[in-house]
Amino acid sequence: MKANALTELRSQKLAGKPPTAEAPRALSVVPGKSDSKSGGTRRTTATMSLYPADLDRLKEIRRKLEDHGIKRVSDSEAVRVALRHVELSADELVAAYRAMQADDQRRKQE
Amino acid sequence: MIISFVNGKGGAGKTTTAILVAMALREAGHAAAVRDLDPQRTATRWLSDQPELLDTAAPIQLLDTPPRLESATVADAIRQADSVIVVSRPSPCDLFTSQDTAALVSKLRALDKTRLLFTNVREKTILARGLDQTAQEIGIKPLKVHLQLREAYQHAVLAGWKALTQEAREEVGRVALAIVTVLH
């Protein structure tokens, strides 16, 4: 029985191997600009298309937060709340995506 | 680097093992974290006081998968991992699900980076003596080490690495080492 597995584990070169890009993990973190608005933390400006149903959902999120005394929630904050809250289950995400495609009637079904 | 812990049965020890291995890797200086893919969110809840173990940006991600072999999440986790660890208790009750899990893994990928890890092993029992035979029946090459049944492991997932005895740390270290060695 080895007496010092942790020491051996320390010597393993693992960090050099990059994460698999397409794995079901967090999206790659793209370093954004540090500025006073983000309190020195990294943020990235993104542009996205939202549909009326999405905007209604964001409005609903803001309303729920306001009900609990959290006022002046921005669209960005509402999106971030939604992202943090989402259930990362592939089954549910696929179902949501399919429903979204059906609602949009814009993209070809895969 | 992605390592997926899978078994179609709940209670096999996937979450506990993923957390313990992440702790051992971090203790050894590697940036590892558990990625909680189980909708029950057990790992997320257990690790509420150790958020660093849930760092989704850590380069080594240990995927804790749901106990549902029909789930697309499990299939994704098996396909996309650098290594798959089928976690199983040695009990006869777990054998059939572990065989089903092994069949799913072999359907989705080559088995060269897949290993079987026994958990909740009680030394000096008939089941412990028959691990090699059980592994053969499951059909996945076993790691040469296993995790014993220890109450300390349950404490550690909530209270952290320091809750483990030296002996338990060494055991988890050996398991973590065996798992990363599969990748070489």
Interface residues (C-beta under 8 A of the other chain):
Chain A: M1 K2 A3 N4 A5 L6 E8 L9 R10 Q12 L14 A15 K17 P18 P19 T20 E22 A23 P24 R25 A26 V29 E87 L88 S89 A90 D91 E92 V94
Chain B: M1 I2 A24 L25 E27 A28 G29 H30 A31 R35 D36 L37 P39 T56 A57 P59 I60 Q61 L63 P66 S71 A72 T73 A75 D76 A77 Q80 A81 D82 R169 E170 G173 R174 A176 L177 V180 T181 L183
